[in-house]
């Protein structure tokens, strides 16, 4: 699939940056032999911390291949995490009014690559600056920095995906742009560290998940369209 490995590349850049800093500290540590053993001990301790950081980063930026279910009129989960909001909201910018919303919270232990919920073309992309409230708070969806992607499928079907930054997650990395054509389950973005993803659906959609369900991006069926 397209965009495979982009999350891993982002993780490697972080690890390499940390390694450069560590190398400088080791150089200081070598000079520290002349000043005493303390600096060398500190360098060894920092190396241990870097190893832990590298292991966690590899874990966080894991990018599994989704097992995309086959079927007609399916809307797949765009995110990995736990469903904690199912309601109706007003979304005038892309959906054009009232719609159903299924919101998924992503902890730092979830996969943070997002996937296309339907097949279609991206016809709307809007980035909005904002706050960095804890993504556990539902109001973060409207107040926090976010990126809204609009997908149009067959017969004018519209599905919106809002990528929301959280208290720790402060970087949203889209892999797609306006006019791109995507397939169900295709990688579309990455949010670095704990966050929230809102899925906007037509009012006629039949939601197939319930509150508290753990969902898998590109695999779990969130709704069926009549």
Helices and strands as residue ranges (DSSP letters): H 6-31, G 32-34, H 37-60, E 74-76, E 81-91, E 97-106, E 113-115, E 120-128, H 140-143, E 146-152, G 154-156, E 158-164, E 172-174, E 181-182, E 187-191, E 195-201, E 206-207, E 214-215, E 221-224
